[in-house]
Amino acid sequence: MGSFANFRQLDFLDLDEQLAEDERMVRDAVRSWVTERYLPTAMEHFENGTFPMELVAEVAELGLFGPTTPQEYGGAGLNNVAYGLICQELERGDSGLRSFVSVQGSLVMFPIFAYGSEEQRRRWLPLLASGKAIGCFGLTEPDFGSNPGGMLTTAVRKGDEWVLNGRKMWITNGTVSDVAVVWARAAEGIRGFLVEKDAPGFSAPEQKHKFSLQASITSELVLEDVQVVKDAILPEVKGLKGPLGCLN
């Protein structure tokens, strides 16, 4: 491990000098943590196809879940440059580690913050930022990976509830998630819903035998007449601009 202790990336364009001091401090803190805490076990988790859930609390303590989320909701309130540097350092450790963190922040915490109600923000964002809850993002489907506009998952309003039916595929964190941001086709267009793991009819079996991202938990989401309350919908967005905004 000694060869990694003083790791310095190649910087032919001297970009380091363009970073603010606090951005470099965040980068260096994550760099040290990856070297000291993740790299010693990285090969083990890659070979076994497992993710080190025992490190989640440490990741949260470093403020790496949703780091751009405002502090009033439990986030670190960092800028996007710092977030990019964080992901770059996590990726040095393993793509599965970076994926775990960026899905939690960009694809779960961001839509709740940007598109959710104040009640949804107050309930979920502090839990997700602290790692006490894990989230996943249900967009891609078995027949529609790079073409999300073709999604078949449906949401039908019945009284005070929505009923969801469909399948999502290749979903990072799905099996260990407490809440899923699920995108479905409703009468008025594509809408986002917060589906909790214990909702009847919802399951998230893990997908095995991948050729890459071995340390990342990848899952299928199955929704069979899943009933969610009307307040589970993300009220502030309609259409594909919702999920695409998260990916951007």
Order of alpha helices (4+ residues) and beta strands (2+ residues): alpha-alpha-alpha-alpha-alpha-alpha-alpha-alpha-beta-beta-beta-beta-beta-beta-beta-alpha
